Amino acid sequence: MPNYSVWALGASNITVSGGKSLSGVTQGDGTHLVGETIRLDSRAWQETRIGDNDTTFDDNDGNQVLRGNQSFDGTSYSNNTVVEGEYRLTLRNEATGEEWDVVGYNINEPGQSPAYGTVEGLAFVGDPGAFPPAGVDLRVVGAFEGPGFAGEPTTEAGDLVSPICFAAGTRIATPDGEVPVEKLRPGDPVRTAAGQVRPLRLCLSRCVRPEAFAQEPRLRPVRIEAGALGGGLPHRTLRVSRQHRMLVTSPIVRRMFGTSEVLIPAVRLLGLPGIRSETPAGALTYVHLVLDRHEVILAEGAPSETLLLGPEAARRLEPAALRELELMFPGVTVTRLCDPARPIPAGHRQRGLVRRHRRNGMALTGLPA
């Protein structure tokens, strides 16, 4: 039986305008929300582990069950509890025009009537790390019957947004030497690429099973061979998720952007010598590190990012959302967490940068080994 994870935000962290709720008894199609706004009041994404007979997360599918006893949004649920993608919504940021495809996350508690009457949270469709900004009112501009039901298209579980991470086993620089990322704990000091020491605030982990890599290529890590970045970096083979950003420092960077350093997602580097997508033979655990602010740290000696919430969230966080996030990340200054530690070029310019490196055979980093 296939297994996969769904990352969702619990209803207690979401505000719906008009005094409405994610839940409703409109046959579970979400139409009661059209015209309202939905605001994500935190980024407390939670992972739930699902067992299924296929790789789609759909509505009215009794084969989708929680794999093991789990807790979601403060409530405990038993192994084999049925879960569904109850409805789909389209959310729009009216200030930017950006839209998100959203799935209503429904846990069918025994005795719950009607089963479609409650939605415990929201999951989002998109690339890893592509969560919407917190603290922004997003207009519901479309609502549809649940995916994979009543003629609606299915939702592949691998298309749901998940966090961006390091692979377990990756050695992170600390004042006491390199430490495997999965052994780090909140409060541990880590060393930045600039030589500063910063405390670790939070570690998030996710285990991806081997069958998931076969079913969903976007879950596969990017493998960066030793020395592939230039300057002898990384010291050992480095595996990161596709959207995890690496620091690029080269004369081409300076010519293109007028600065010495930029951050580029690992997936953009595929095809350069020594950098490729890898299909692990077994399970792989991804670990994500949260510091007081977005930082560039050293992973196998190579400069790479920590958690970044995103510039739009930084601009638009409301005071209540800010307080909620700072409660979620004790000691973290959230506005700094949203501010990129280095410039991040637009996607088309990232592609242009990589093309020029490939054409010129130039190393991605001039940092010393």
N, C-alpha and C positions, 0 to 999 in steps of 0.2 A: 504494500500500500504506500503510495507517495506521501511524503511529509514535507511541509513547507511552513514558513512563518508569515504571519500577518502583523505588521506594525500599525497601530491605530492610536488615536487620541481619545481618551474617555470623555463622555458627555459632561462630566463635572468640570472639565477644562474648556468648555465651549459655551459661548453665549449666542443665543438666537434672538433676533429682534422680535418685537410685537408680543413679547411674553410667551412665545411658542417654544416647543421642545423638539428635539430630533425625533422623538417618538410620536406616533400618530396612528389612527385607525383607518386611514384612507387606503385600505388594502395594501399597505406597505409600499406605496409608490412614491412617497415623498412630495406629492403635489401640494400638501399643506404648507410647504416651505417656500414655494415659488414667490419671488418678490421680496422675501425677507432677506436679512443679512445674517451671516454666520461669522463670528469672530473666534479665532483660536486664542485662548487666554494664556496658554503655556505651550511649551514644546516637550511635554512629558510623554513622549511616544512610548508605548508599551508593546512588547513583543508577545504574541500568543502563538503557540505551536499547534499546528493543525495536521490531522491525519485525514486522508481523502482517497477516493478511488481514481482521481484524476488530478490534474494540476490547475484546474480552474476554481476560482472562489466565486460561487454563484448563489442565487436565490433558490429557495425551495429544494435544496439538495440535502437530503438526510444523511448522506455519506460523509459530510464535512463535520468532523468532531474535534473537540479539544484533545490533544494527545498528552494526557497526564493531568493531574490536579493543578489548576492555575488560578491566579488572581488577576482581575482586570478592573481598573477604576475603583479600587477599594472593596470589591466583592469577590468572594472565592467561588469557584466553579469546579465541579467534579470531572474526572476523566470521562471521555466519551459524550460530553454535553454537545449537542448539535449547535453549530454556528452557521450564519448565512450572510451573504451580501444582500441586504434587504431591498435597497433601492440605490439608484445612481442619481447624483446631482451634478450640475455644472455650476461652479462658482466663478465669479468674475471680480477682479479688482478694477473698479470703475475708474480709478485714477490712472492706471497703466494699460488697461485692456487685457491683461494677462488672465488666463483661465485655467481652472483645474477640474479634472474629472474625479469625482468623489464617490466612494462606496459607503453606504450606511452599514455599520457593523452590528449584527444582531446575534445575541446569545440566547438560545431558546431554553430558558430555565424550565425545569419540570413543573407542570401545572400552570404555566403562564398562559393567559388567554386574553386576547388572541396572540398567537406566537409572533405575528408580524407587528404587534402593537408597540413593541419597545425596540429602540435602537440604542445600544450602549456606547457607541462611539463612531468615529469616522476614520476610514483609511483612504489613501490617495493614490492615484495612478500616476506613474512617472518614473524618471530615472532615479537611481540611488541618490539620496540627499536632497531631492527636489521637493521638499515639503513647502507648503505655503508659508508666508510670513506670519508671525504672531502679532496680535494687537491691531490687525487691519480688518475692517468690516468688508466682507466679501459677499456680493449679491448673488442670491440663488436665481439663476437665469434659465434653468432647465431642471426637470425632474422626470425620472423614468422608472418603470417597473424594474425590479431587481435584475442584475445581469444573469444571462443564461436562462431566462424564464419569460414567458409571454412574448416570444419572438425577439427579445432583446439579445444583443451579442454577449458572449461570455467575457469574463475578466480573468486573464491568466494571473495566477498568484505571483509569478515572477515579475509582472508589470507593476505591482504595488510598490510604492516608495519605501525604501529602507535606509537606515543611516549609513554613513561613509566610515570606513574602518581600516585599521592595520590588521594583518593576519597574525594570529597567535604564533609565538616563537620569534617575532621581530624584536631585535634588541634595541632598546631605547637608551640614549645617553643620560646618565645621572652623575652627580658629583662623586659617587662611589664606583663608577664604571658602568658598563652596559648591562641592562637588566631586561629579561624577556617581558614583553608588554603585558602578558597575562598575569605576571607576578606583581605588577605595580598596584598600589592601593591608594585611595584618597589620602592626601597629606604627604605622600612621598615626593621628594624633590626631583625634578628633571632639569636637564641642561638644555638651553635653547641654542640655536645655531649661532647667536650673537655672543654666546659664552655666559649668559645670565642663568641664574638658578631660580626656578619657579615651582610653587607647590601644585601638585596634581589635585584637582577637586572632585572628579568623578570619572569612573570607568564604566563603559557600557559594552556588553558583549552579546554576540549572536553566533550560534552554531548552525552552519549550513551543511546539510547532509549530502552525500555524494550524488544521490539521484536528482537532487535539485540542480546541480551543476549541469547535468545532462539535459534537463528539461528547460532550464533558463540560463542561456549564455551570459546574461548581464550580471549574474551572481558570481561568475568566475573571476578569480583575482588576476591582476596584471603582475606578471613575473618580470622583475628587473634583475638581470644577471649582475654578478659582481663586476664592478668597473664600467658598466654600461652607460652611466651618466657622465663619465669622464673624471679625471683627477683621482682615479682609484676608487670611485664611489659607485654604488654602495660597497662596503667591505665584504659583505656576503650577499647571496641572493636575497632580494627583498620582495615580499608579496604585499600588495595593497589592493583595496577595492577599486573599481574602475574610476570612480569620481574623486578618489583621494588625490589631493593636489601635491605636486612635487615642485621644489624651487628650481628654477632655471636661471643660470647666471652665465652669460656669454657675451661676446662682442655683438652678436646679432640682436640680443635683447636690448642692448644700449642703443643700437642704430634704429631699431623699430619703435622703441617706447621711451627713449630718453631717460631710462633708469637702468640700474645694474641688475635688478632682480625682479622676477615675476613668478607667480604660482600658476601651474598648468595641471589639469587633471591627468592622471596616469593614462587614461584611455586615449588621450590625444597623442601619446608617445608611442602607441602600438605601431610596429613596423620599423622603428629605428633599430639599429643593431643591438641585440641582447635584450630587447623588450618585446614581450609577447603575452597573449592571453593564455592562461593555463587552466586545464581541467583537472582538479585534484582527484586522486584515486580514492581518497577517504573523506571523512568529514573535516571541515575547516572552521575554526572559530575566529571571527573578526572581533577586534577590540577597538573601541573609540575612546580617545582621551580628551577630557575637558579641563582646561586651565582657567585662570582668572580672566584671560583674554585670549583671542586668537593669537597663536604663536607658531613660529617655525622651530621645530625641534629636530633632533638627529636620530634617524632610524637606520640602523646598520651603517651609521656615519653619514648617511645622505640626508640633506635638509628636506623636511616634509611637514605638513600642517597638522595642527590640532583642530578641534571643533570650531567651525565658523557658522553662526546663525544666518548671516547674510545681510548685505547693506540695506535692503528695503525694510527688514525688520528693525534695524537700528534707527531708521528715520521715522518709523511709524508706530513704535511701541507706545501704547498708552500707559499712564501711571499704574493702573491696576494690573495690567499684564506684566509690567516691569517688576512690580513687587512680587507677583506670583513666581516669575522666573528666578528672582533672587532668593526666594524661599526654596525653590527647587534645587538651585545650585548654591548652597551656603558659602558665603565668602566671595562669590563671583560677582564682578561688576558687569552686568549683562550688556550695557551699552558698549563696553570694550570688547565683549565677546562677539559682538556683531560687526566690529570694525576690522577689515582684513589687515593682517600683519604686513602683507606685501601687495602690490598691485595685481589684480586678476584681469587679464585682457578679455575682451569679448570673444565669443566662440570662433568667429571667422578669422580673427587676428591670431588666435591660438593655432589654428590650422596653418596659417601663413608662416608663423614662427617655426613650426615643426618642418614644413616643407623646405624652408631655407636651411635648417640644420641638416636635413637629409641630403639636399643638393650639394651643400658645401662640406659634408662629412665632418662637421664641427661638433665637439663635445657639448653636452647640455650644461655642464657646470665647470667653472674654473676654480672651484674651491680646492684647497690642498687636501691630499689624502691624509 
